[in-house]
Amino acid sequence: MPSDVQFAMWLLDNLADFVFAELYAHLIGCLAPKSERQVIIRSFTAACCDRIVDRLLALVERSKAARISNGRELVVVKNAAIKQFMKEHNTRLRICSGYSPSNVDAAAQAAGRAAGDRASFGRPVTGAAGVLRISKAT
């Protein structure tokens, strides 16, 4: 559905802006040499994104547990339909890792995890990505 795509795009943009702002705040007082800063940036970003992923997966599981089916849902997403669409459009998902666990900064990882805990996943209520409302025409 277009509204779902709009929300997903908004969420990705919002989370990317959040991670960048948190990284900037973390680095503002950093006096490390450039070679060490790269490790700090990778460690912070990876830990922050990992924590956000963990929280999103927990929300999905909580949503599955709370979901009830009455047979009258407006939108039903089927895995088979998604897989078919991805096959037709040659879309493939993969996991990328840009850092080695042996080359990390523990303090940056801890700060990244803490930042990931502060991320918000709230749906916007106004603007182009807002929730569509059903009402009587007047």
ZATI-477740 format. One record per residue: residue number from 0; residue in one letter; x, y, z of N, C-alpha, C, CB in turn. Coordinates in Angstrom, 2 decimals. Glycine has a CB too. Layout:
BEGIN
NUM/a/X/Y/Z/X/Y/Z/X/Y/Z/X/Y/Z $
...
This chain:
BEGIN
0/m/0.84/-1.18/0.00/0.00/0.00/0.00/0.89/1.25/0.00/-0.96/-0.01/1.22 $
1/p/0.50/2.28/-0.71/1.30/3.50/-0.75/1.53/4.13/0.62/0.63/4.51/-1.65 $
2/s/0.54/4.06/1.49/0.71/4.64/2.83/1.78/3.89/3.62/-0.62/4.64/3.60 $
3/d/1.87/2.58/3.44/2.90/1.80/4.11/4.29/2.15/3.58/2.65/0.31/3.93 $
4/v/4.38/2.35/2.27/5.66/2.74/1.67/6.06/4.12/2.17/5.56/2.74/0.11 $
5/q/5.10/5.04/2.24/5.40/6.38/2.75/5.89/6.32/4.18/4.15/7.28/2.65 $
6/f/5.23/5.50/5.00/5.66/5.37/6.40/7.04/4.75/6.48/4.65/4.54/7.20 $
7/a/7.31/3.72/5.69/8.63/3.09/5.71/9.72/4.06/5.29/8.65/1.86/4.80 $
8/m/9.45/4.85/4.25/10.44/5.84/3.81/10.66/6.90/4.88/9.99/6.51/2.49 $
9/w/9.57/7.36/5.49/9.69/8.34/6.57/10.50/7.77/7.72/8.31/8.78/7.06 $
10/l/10.21/6.53/8.09/10.91/5.90/9.21/12.40/5.75/8.91/10.29/4.54/9.52 $
11/l/12.74/5.30/7.71/14.15/5.16/7.34/14.87/6.51/7.36/14.28/4.51/5.96 $
12/d/14.25/7.52/6.78/14.85/8.86/6.77/15.00/9.39/8.19/14.01/9.83/5.93 $
13/n/13.97/9.22/8.99/13.99/9.71/10.36/15.08/9.00/11.17/12.63/9.51/11.01 $
14/l/15.17/7.68/11.03/16.19/6.94/11.78/17.60/7.27/11.29/15.93/5.43/11.65 $
15/a/17.78/7.47/9.99/19.10/7.86/9.48/19.50/9.22/10.03/19.10/7.88/7.92 $
16/d/18.58/10.16/10.04/18.85/11.48/10.62/19.17/11.37/12.10/17.66/12.43/10.41 $
17/f/18.43/10.52/12.80/18.66/10.31/14.23/20.06/9.77/14.49/17.61/9.36/14.81 $
18/v/20.46/8.73/13.75/21.78/8.12/13.95/22.87/9.14/13.64/21.95/6.86/13.05 $
19/f/22.71/9.91/12.57/23.70/10.92/12.22/23.82/11.97/13.33/23.34/11.59/10.89 $
20/a/22.68/12.45/13.83/22.70/13.46/14.90/23.34/12.91/16.17/21.27/13.95/15.20 $
21/e/23.02/11.67/16.51/23.61/11.07/17.71/25.12/10.86/17.53/22.93/9.72/18.02 $
22/l/25.53/10.43/16.34/26.96/10.27/16.06/27.68/11.61/16.14/27.17/9.63/14.68 $
23/y/27.08/12.64/15.57/27.66/13.98/15.63/27.83/14.42/17.08/26.78/14.98/14.86 $
24/a/26.80/14.22/17.89/26.87/14.59/19.31/27.96/13.79/20.02/25.52/14.36/19.99 $
25/h/28.13/12.54/19.65/29.17/11.70/20.27/30.57/12.16/19.88/28.97/10.22/19.87 $
26/l/30.71/12.59/18.62/32.03/12.97/18.12/32.42/14.42/18.40/32.08/12.74/16.64 $
27/i/31.48/15.23/18.87/31.72/16.66/19.01/32.95/16.97/19.86/30.50/17.33/19.61 $
28/g/33.20/16.18/20.87/34.36/16.43/21.73/35.49/15.44/21.53/33.94/16.41/23.16 $
29/c/35.43/14.67/20.47/36.43/13.63/20.23/37.73/14.23/19.70/35.89/12.58/19.24 $
30/l/38.82/13.92/20.37/40.13/14.41/19.96/41.00/13.30/19.37/40.84/15.05/21.13 $
31/a/40.39/12.17/19.08/41.14/11.03/18.54/41.67/11.35/17.15/40.25/9.77/18.50 $
32/p/42.83/10.76/16.80/43.35/10.94/15.44/42.38/10.37/14.40/44.73/10.27/15.29 $
33/k/42.53/10.82/13.16/41.61/10.43/12.10/41.50/8.91/11.95/42.05/11.03/10.79 $
34/s/42.61/8.19/12.07/42.57/6.73/11.92/41.73/6.08/13.02/43.99/6.15/11.94 $
35/e/41.78/6.62/14.23/40.98/6.08/15.33/39.52/6.52/15.21/41.55/6.52/16.68 $
36/r/39.30/7.69/14.66/37.92/8.18/14.51/37.10/7.27/13.61/37.93/9.62/13.95 $
37/q/37.72/6.70/12.59/37.01/5.78/11.71/36.50/4.56/12.48/37.92/5.34/10.55 $
38/v/37.33/4.04/13.39/36.92/2.90/14.22/35.79/3.32/15.15/38.12/2.35/15.04 $
39/i/35.89/4.51/15.72/34.85/5.02/16.62/33.54/5.18/15.85/35.29/6.37/17.26 $
40/i/33.61/5.75/14.67/32.40/5.96/13.86/31.75/4.63/13.50/32.73/6.75/12.57 $
41/r/32.55/3.67/13.04/31.99/2.35/12.68/31.41/1.66/13.91/33.08/1.46/12.05 $
42/s/32.11/1.71/15.03/31.64/1.04/16.25/30.33/1.65/16.73/32.69/1.12/17.35 $
43/f/30.27/2.98/16.77/29.07/3.66/17.23/27.89/3.35/16.31/29.31/5.17/17.29 $
44/t/28.11/3.53/15.01/27.03/3.35/14.04/26.51/1.92/14.04/27.51/3.73/12.64 $
45/a/27.42/0.96/14.04/27.00/-0.45/14.03/26.21/-0.80/15.29/28.22/-1.37/13.91 $
46/a/26.69/-0.35/16.46/26.01/-0.66/17.71/24.64/0.02/17.77/26.86/-0.24/18.90 $
47/c/24.57/1.26/17.31/23.30/1.99/17.32/22.29/1.29/16.40/23.51/3.46/16.87 $
48/c/22.73/0.96/15.18/21.83/0.30/14.23/21.43/-1.09/14.70/22.49/0.20/12.86 $
49/d/22.36/-1.84/15.30/22.02/-3.15/15.85/20.96/-3.04/16.93/23.27/-3.84/16.40 $
50/r/21.08/-2.04/17.79/20.10/-1.85/18.87/18.74/-1.46/18.30/20.59/-0.78/19.87 $
51/i/18.73/-0.61/17.28/17.48/-0.22/16.65/16.82/-1.44/16.00/17.71/0.89/15.60 $
52/v/17.61/-2.27/15.32/17.07/-3.49/14.70/16.47/-4.40/15.77/18.18/-4.24/13.91 $
53/d/17.18/-4.58/16.89/16.67/-5.43/17.97/15.33/-4.90/18.48/17.68/-5.50/19.12 $
54/r/15.23/-3.59/18.65/13.99/-3.00/19.14/12.85/-3.14/18.13/14.20/-1.53/19.47 $
55/l/13.16/-2.96/16.83/12.13/-3.13/15.81/11.64/-4.57/15.74/12.66/-2.69/14.45 $
56/l/12.57/-5.52/15.84/12.17/-6.93/15.83/11.32/-7.27/17.05/13.40/-7.84/15.79 $
57/a/11.64/-6.68/18.20/10.81/-6.89/19.39/9.41/-6.32/19.19/11.48/-6.24/20.63 $
58/l/9.31/-5.16/18.53/8.00/-4.58/18.24/7.20/-5.48/17.31/8.16/-3.19/17.63 $
59/v/7.86/-6.08/16.33/7.18/-6.99/15.40/6.63/-8.18/16.17/8.13/-7.47/14.27 $
60/e/7.44/-8.76/17.04/6.98/-9.91/17.83/5.83/-9.53/18.75/8.13/-10.48/18.65 $
61/r/5.92/-8.35/19.36/4.84/-7.91/20.24/3.57/-7.68/19.43/5.24/-6.62/21.00 $
62/s/3.71/-7.16/18.22/2.56/-6.94/17.36/1.91/-8.25/16.95/2.97/-6.15/16.12 $
63/k/2.74/-9.26/16.66/2.20/-10.57/16.30/1.40/-11.17/17.45/3.33/-11.52/15.90 $
64/a/1.91/-11.00/18.67/1.24/-11.56/19.84/-0.08/-10.84/20.11/2.14/-11.47/21.07 $
65/a/-0.14/-9.53/19.83/-1.34/-8.75/20.12/-2.36/-8.80/18.99/-0.96/-7.31/20.40 $
66/r/-1.96/-9.28/17.83/-2.83/-9.26/16.65/-3.98/-10.25/16.80/-2.02/-9.58/15.39 $
67/i/-5.14/-9.80/16.44/-6.30/-10.69/16.40/-6.83/-10.66/14.98/-7.40/-10.28/17.44 $
68/s/-7.39/-11.74/14.55/-7.91/-11.80/13.19/-9.41/-12.01/13.24/-7.23/-12.94/12.39 $
69/n/-10.13/-11.12/12.57/-11.58/-11.28/12.51/-12.06/-11.52/11.08/-12.25/-10.04/13.09 $
70/g/-11.12/-11.63/10.14/-11.48/-11.90/8.76/-11.95/-10.69/7.99/-12.53/-12.92/8.72 $
71/r/-11.94/-9.51/8.62/-12.41/-8.30/7.94/-11.31/-7.24/7.85/-13.63/-7.74/8.67 $
72/e/-10.07/-7.61/7.90/-8.97/-6.66/7.83/-8.95/-5.98/6.47/-7.63/-7.36/8.11 $
73/l/-8.55/-4.72/6.44/-8.47/-3.98/5.19/-7.27/-4.43/4.36/-8.40/-2.49/5.45 $
74/v/-6.17/-4.72/5.03/-4.94/-5.08/4.33/-4.37/-6.34/4.93/-3.91/-3.92/4.38 $
75/v/-4.10/-7.31/4.10/-3.46/-8.54/4.55/-2.21/-8.72/3.71/-4.43/-9.78/4.44 $
76/v/-1.06/-8.76/4.36/0.19/-8.92/3.64/0.59/-10.39/3.73/1.31/-7.99/4.22 $
77/k/0.81/-10.98/2.61/1.17/-12.40/2.55/2.62/-12.53/2.13/0.25/-13.16/1.57 $
78/n/3.32/-13.41/2.79/4.73/-13.64/2.45/4.88/-14.09/1.01/5.33/-14.68/3.39 $
79/a/3.97/-14.91/0.53/4.07/-15.40/-0.85/3.98/-14.25/-1.85/2.97/-16.44/-1.13 $
80/a/3.11/-13.29/-1.59/2.97/-12.14/-2.49/4.24/-11.30/-2.49/1.75/-11.28/-2.09 $
81/i/4.81/-11.12/-1.32/6.05/-10.35/-1.22/7.18/-11.07/-1.94/6.43/-10.12/0.26 $
82/k/7.30/-12.37/-1.71/8.34/-13.14/-2.38/8.16/-13.12/-3.90/8.33/-14.59/-1.89 $
83/q/6.93/-13.21/-4.37/6.65/-13.16/-5.80/7.05/-11.81/-6.39/5.17/-13.44/-6.08 $
84/f/6.69/-10.73/-5.70/7.05/-9.39/-6.16/8.56/-9.24/-6.22/6.44/-8.32/-5.23 $
85/m/9.25/-9.71/-5.19/10.71/-9.60/-5.17/11.33/-10.42/-6.30/11.26/-10.07/-3.81 $
86/k/10.76/-11.58/-6.58/11.28/-12.42/-7.66/11.06/-11.74/-9.01/10.60/-13.80/-7.65 $
87/e/9.86/-11.18/-9.22/9.55/-10.52/-10.48/10.44/-9.31/-10.74/8.09/-10.09/-10.49 $
88/h/10.81/-8.61/-9.68/11.61/-7.39/-9.82/13.09/-7.63/-9.50/11.05/-6.30/-8.91 $
89/n/13.47/-8.90/-9.38/14.87/-9.28/-9.12/15.44/-8.51/-7.92/15.73/-9.02/-10.36 $
90/t/14.67/-8.47/-6.84/15.09/-7.80/-5.62/15.66/-8.83/-4.66/13.91/-7.04/-4.96 $
91/r/16.86/-8.54/-4.17/17.51/-9.45/-3.24/17.97/-8.67/-2.02/18.71/-10.18/-3.91 $
92/l/17.75/-9.23/-0.86/18.19/-8.61/0.39/19.41/-9.36/0.89/17.05/-8.62/1.45 $
93/r/20.35/-8.58/1.41/21.53/-9.22/1.96/22.00/-8.43/3.16/22.66/-9.34/0.91 $
94/i/22.78/-9.08/3.98/23.33/-8.44/5.17/24.76/-8.04/4.87/23.26/-9.39/6.41 $
95/c/25.07/-6.79/5.15/26.42/-6.28/4.92/27.05/-5.94/6.26/26.41/-5.04/3.99 $
96/s/28.30/-6.22/6.40/29.02/-5.87/7.61/30.30/-5.18/7.21/29.31/-7.13/8.49 $
97/g/30.50/-3.95/7.66/31.65/-3.18/7.25/32.76/-3.11/8.27/31.23/-1.83/6.91 $
98/y/32.65/-3.86/9.36/33.69/-3.77/10.35/34.00/-5.15/10.92/33.29/-2.81/11.47 $
99/s/35.17/-5.24/11.48/35.61/-6.49/12.10/35.43/-6.38/13.60/37.09/-6.81/11.75 $
100/p/34.87/-7.40/14.26/34.68/-7.34/15.70/35.97/-7.14/16.48/34.01/-8.60/16.18 $
101/s/37.12/-7.47/15.89/38.39/-7.30/16.59/38.87/-5.86/16.52/39.44/-8.23/16.02 $
102/n/38.25/-5.02/15.70/38.68/-3.65/15.51/37.54/-2.70/15.87/39.16/-3.41/14.05 $
103/v/37.18/-2.67/17.15/36.07/-1.84/17.61/36.49/-1.00/18.80/34.86/-2.71/17.97 $
104/d/35.72/0.02/19.06/35.92/0.88/20.23/34.77/0.59/21.20/35.98/2.40/19.82 $
105/a/35.10/0.05/22.36/34.08/-0.37/23.32/33.24/0.81/23.82/34.73/-1.07/24.51 $
106/a/33.86/1.95/24.04/33.11/3.12/24.52/32.14/3.61/23.45/34.08/4.25/24.92 $
107/a/32.58/3.60/22.20/31.69/4.02/21.11/30.54/3.03/20.94/32.49/4.14/19.79 $
108/q/30.83/1.74/21.13/29.76/0.74/21.06/28.72/0.98/22.14/30.33/-0.68/21.19 $
109/a/29.17/1.22/23.37/28.25/1.46/24.48/27.41/2.72/24.21/29.03/1.61/25.81 $
110/a/28.07/3.77/23.70/27.34/5.00/23.38/26.35/4.76/22.25/28.32/6.13/23.00 $
111/g/26.72/3.95/21.27/25.82/3.62/20.16/24.61/2.83/20.62/26.56/2.84/19.11 $
112/r/24.83/1.86/21.52/23.68/1.09/22.06/22.75/2.01/22.84/24.18/-0.06/22.96 $
113/a/23.33/2.91/23.63/22.49/3.85/24.40/21.70/4.76/23.46/23.37/4.70/25.34 $
114/a/22.33/5.19/22.38/21.62/6.02/21.40/20.50/5.22/20.74/22.60/6.55/20.33 $
115/g/20.75/3.96/20.42/19.72/3.11/19.82/18.52/2.94/20.73/20.29/1.77/19.48 $
116/d/18.76/2.98/22.06/17.65/2.88/23.01/16.78/4.14/23.00/18.19/2.64/24.41 $
117/r/17.35/5.26/22.57/16.60/6.53/22.55/15.84/6.75/21.24/17.54/7.68/22.78 $
118/a/16.04/5.90/20.25/15.39/6.08/18.95/13.87/5.96/19.11/15.91/5.04/17.93 $
119/s/13.15/6.74/18.31/11.69/6.74/18.35/11.15/6.18/17.04/11.14/8.16/18.60 $
120/f/10.11/5.38/17.13/9.50/4.78/15.95/8.07/5.25/15.76/9.53/3.26/16.06 $
121/g/7.74/6.39/16.32/6.37/6.89/16.26/5.97/7.30/14.86/6.22/8.06/17.19 $
122/r/4.74/7.00/14.51/4.20/7.34/13.20/3.85/8.83/13.18/2.94/6.47/12.87 $
123/p/4.21/9.52/12.10/3.85/10.93/12.01/2.34/11.07/11.89/4.55/11.60/10.81 $
124/v/1.82/12.15/12.40/0.37/12.34/12.34/-0.02/13.44/11.37/-0.17/12.67/13.71 $
125/t/0.94/14.16/10.83/0.64/15.20/9.85/1.62/15.09/8.69/0.71/16.60/10.50 $
126/g/1.37/15.82/7.65/2.28/15.86/6.52/1.97/14.77/5.50/3.71/15.73/6.99 $
127/a/2.82/14.68/4.49/2.61/13.75/3.39/2.64/12.30/3.83/3.66/13.97/2.32 $
128/a/3.42/11.99/4.88/3.52/10.62/5.34/2.52/10.31/6.46/4.93/10.34/5.82 $
129/g/1.58/11.19/6.70/0.60/11.02/7.77/-0.34/9.85/7.52/-0.18/12.27/7.95 $
130/v/-1.00/9.48/8.57/-1.95/8.37/8.49/-3.16/8.80/7.68/-2.36/7.90/9.91 $
131/l/-3.57/7.98/6.75/-4.78/8.27/5.99/-6.00/8.06/6.89/-4.87/7.38/4.72 $
132/r/-6.96/8.93/6.78/-8.14/8.86/7.63/-9.37/8.58/6.77/-8.32/10.16/8.44 $
133/i/-10.26/7.76/7.28/-11.51/7.46/6.59/-12.60/8.27/7.28/-11.83/5.92/6.61 $
134/s/-13.34/9.04/6.49/-14.43/9.83/7.08/-15.54/9.98/6.05/-13.92/11.23/7.55 $
135/k/-16.67/10.49/6.51/-17.79/10.76/5.62/-17.49/11.98/4.78/-19.08/10.95/6.41 $
136/a/-17.86/11.91/3.54/-17.71/13.09/2.67/-18.79/14.10/3.04/-17.81/12.70/1.15 $
137/t/-18.40/15.36/3.09/-19.39/16.37/3.44/-19.70/17.26/2.28/-18.91/17.21/4.61 $
